[in-house]
Amino acid sequence: MPPPSDATLALLFSSLEEGDATAGSALFAALYSELHRIATRELARNGWGVSLGATSLLHEAYFDLSKRAGTSFPDRNRFMGYAARVMRGLIVDYARNRQAVKRGGQFELTALSTDALNVAAAVESDELVRISQAIDDLSDMEPVLAEVVDLKYFCGFSFEEIAAMKGLSDRTVRRYWVKARAYLHASLRATLPSL
Amino acid sequence: MPNDRRASWQSASPYLDTALDLPPAERAVWLAGIRAHTPELADQIAHWLAECEALEAGDFLEGAAALEPARSALAGLQLGAYRLTEPIGHGGMGSVWLAERTDGRYEGRVAVKLLSAALVGRAGEERFAREGRILAKLAHPQIAHLVDAGVSPIGQPYLVLEYVEGQTIVAHCDAARLGLTERVRLFLDVLAPVAHAHANLVVHRDLKPSNVMVTPSGQVKLLDFGIARLLEPEAGPQTLPPLTRDGDALLTLAYAAPEQVSRGNVTAATDTYALGVLLYVLLTGQHPAGEAGESPATLIKALVETEPRRASEAVDDARSRRRLRGDLDTIVAKALKKDPAERYASVSALAEDLRRHLRHEPISARPDTVAYRTATFMRRHPWPVAAAIVSVAMLSVGLFVTDRQRRISERRFQQLRQLSGQAFALDARLNYVPGTTQAREVLVAASLQYLEGLSAAAQSDSDLAYEVADGYLSMARIQGVPTGPTLGHFDQAEASLLKAHTLIEMLLAARPRDLRALMLSVDIRHDRMIVADSVHRVADAIVHATGAAARIEQVVNDDRATLEQRQFVIARYTNVALANVNLRRYNEAVRLARRQADLARSIGVGPSDLSGSLSVLANALRLQGDLDGALEAIRESRAYADQTSNTDAGLMMQRYGPLLREGFILGEDRSVSLERPIEAIVPLREAFELVEGGARRDPGDYTSRSRVGTVGRELGDILRWSDPRAALAIYDVALGRLGEIENNVRARRDSALILAGSAYALRRLDRVAEAKQRIEKALAMLTDTKDYPVQTMAFDDAAFSVLLARADQLADEGHPAPAIAAYRTLLTQVSQTKSDFDHDLRDANSLSLLYEGLARLCRGSGDAGEAGALDAKRLALWRHWDRTLPNNPFVQRRLASLQP
């Protein structure tokens, strides 16, 4: 897909906010291709062996897009809300791609764990796919919980940042996280006995 | 199933919000309320709540995802004479590749270990270099040897190692279906290279199946000395120096010895333990910790607390069990002793016992009797890690029942006292253990839950109130009172302190002269003051500082207080005075420091404490602008320090502080001082000799090394103007000592400051190019420590001094325009911080120096107008200070230098 024109993106945002539900999937596709393009560019620029944090990628994307699209573009917080779900899709696809095309695949996913004991913990792509499905399942019932997971785990934002973005208290975001994690863990355990 | 889960979730979800907002201790009662009406719903809620609580201790979805180029992108990369062909391993340090030689000289396959790009430029490089050095030292046919080393085109270091084809020892044993005797024989082959390494004073520290390979020809090869460590022959067993988090975290917990987790001495016995685990796994197919080995938290607990099951008890079939029972059980148990001293004295001794066993001769190790096992368990109490967690867990059980039973509360006090003591001791041990943060969080949460349960009863029971308040105080210090290492939760620490405060103040309202409560109140207010100061809640910090001082006075003036109690509370004045310094309340700081010194003199404290009090006073006086008073106080402080024993090296160090401070007061370069630099050299030189002597005597004395850096920098800064050659010599000694401190941000910051300071001396010796190099190196160091680049900075930030040195370098090289620009940037940046030119004499002086330097540059490049404007600003600044501190000699000297 060619890069979406800047006017298109801005238009999609405003249509979606005005209640045009069909704009959702178009926006997803447009943002996806944009994030993919920037990831490819950044990874090429940084050289091999350098990982690219989702957070910096998103900021980069926002910077790029808002600069080009001008004033009609949503503010950073609203943008991140849309982009978080897209980011998850991108990450899962990269991981899947790595699994499928052993040599041709360009990127792979590692978990940058904050726990020093798990520095080397890598997330397998099929596990990631299951996590993603469970998040979709959760999103069906409680979209805000799913969004917190997308922002935290897939986009790398801190609780404080998420709270500020969503206009929630820090405590509430943490509680959402605890709840979401419990649901996802139970879902994953159900799909994979050994977990 | 999924539909059941969704339905269960949807009914429980709204209630979970309420439950999770309750303190953990209250959830059971709340849930019981729901259960009374809707038991099914309560079950659902309990189920999900348990799920939430269980996940707290794990690492499910912790961390964040990132994109990185596939390792396969490295395939084909040429590194020196080798071309990477395929990845064969991946760990925290980086990746390992199979590579082939391509320079045509000979055919050969090697393994290339690449440092992860994320670790380049940090401690990772040093660790990598260490692995190279260690491997170069070890030549043994069963140790994969070092072939070559280098740096990739983008700066990633790599090691070229012998490529070992084969399987891990465990996979090999299983594939070859080896029997127990054959396994023991093969294991003996593992011991030979380990013994060789030990003979060369190298401890592997990460022995585990994946590092022990068996080649197709059946030879055992040892791999991966990535975290190996050299033992110092003269020092004997050594305590681990402060290792980097990312460094030691790399060790494999499943094979780590207890002392590796609790930061005891790492010796050859550490490898013996890992070999014991390996032997256990080879003989039984299981980990000695059993199922506890499955998560880091339970494994740490098992590691330090639980005696492993005997090997014979871990196998199912009767034949193996018979074969293991007796000698092999005993040998494995001896290798796995918690106390390193009780393990085999050497790997060879372990090998010898295994050989005796194979020859059916009596072995040297003695089996443990049940009584012996119990005895060692009790003796091991110095490992309180898991013990405390367990006792906390036991205490929490049945809380709601026992609370109302006054009869057994006596016993509970005992437990509570023990609990806070243990939690504290435990925390000190866990603090530097990587990855135990969660364990500590769990510990604190469990303790708080217990304290919470007792709080209500404590309000009507003074004995309980002391204990609970004391418990909260201990918890706060783990949570975040930064007088020691903490979990960094200031807000939680304040919440605990507030609970302690409320209990004790209620008690004092009823009994205003309760001495024990007064003592606790001193500590609670003291700690709250420090927390408030740490989070820059100025008003609160002042309230607590004032409150703490009032309580100290109450105790001191109470004739029932013992000498020890008085000495204890007087010592608290030090931090109260320092907090006032931080709050820029210098008059109050001086008043309190003076009061402390007076009290110390009148009630009689040791000369070392008195010396400390006077030193605090001198510091406060200096900041207040009373330099003569400061000099008098510091000389008195030094006289008391001299009264402490002169023989004991440790006590001699008492003199360091007063000497350094005297030097500062007399002539600290570019700061508020008496401006008598020549006199300052005398005490500074003495301090320098003192700490340099300490560093020379003891290679593990990092405090002295760091102090050589501090005093060396000051001495060099003074000398560089009059005797640049001598200054350079001092700077270089200081740099050398700081360089001996591994992986310490402060040491690197200090090194950067010294590099920048020494640039001035080098330029005076016409070594301009070297000067420039040093400044660039200093900036690179600050980039590493994340001190540069920054948006704003304060005068005492390392980046400020280094950037100033760079501006001066530019000016000296004849580039006035960029130098002026650099000065202007610095001016803007310091103005945006909390610098307070009107209330802080040091800040005012630093600003004045900046104006002065900039004016000189402007004048030099012909801009007399701008120079005049800067001089006017300077004059206005000091006129302001002349009103604040009338007739102050320091201010007067500034004004005099400005008058035409």
Interface residues (C-beta under 8 A of the other chain):
Chain A: A39 L43 G47 W48 G49 V50 S51 L52 G53 A54 T55 L57 L90 I91 Y94 R98 K102 R103 G105 Q106 F107 E108 L109 T110 A111 L112 S113 T114 D115 A116 L117 N118 V119 A120 A121 A122 V123 I131 D137 M141 E142 V149 K152 Y153 F154 C155 G156 R171 R175 V178 K179 R181 A182 Y183 L184 H185 A186 S187 A190
Chain B: M1 P2 R5 R6 W9 Q10 S13 L16 D17 L20 D21 W48 E51 C52 L55 E56 D59 F60 L61 E62 G63 A64 A65 A66 L67 E68 P69 A70 R71 S72 A73 L74 A75 L77 H90 G91 G92 L114 S116 A117 A118 I154 Q156 R245 D246 A249 L250 L253 P296 P434 G435 T437 Q438
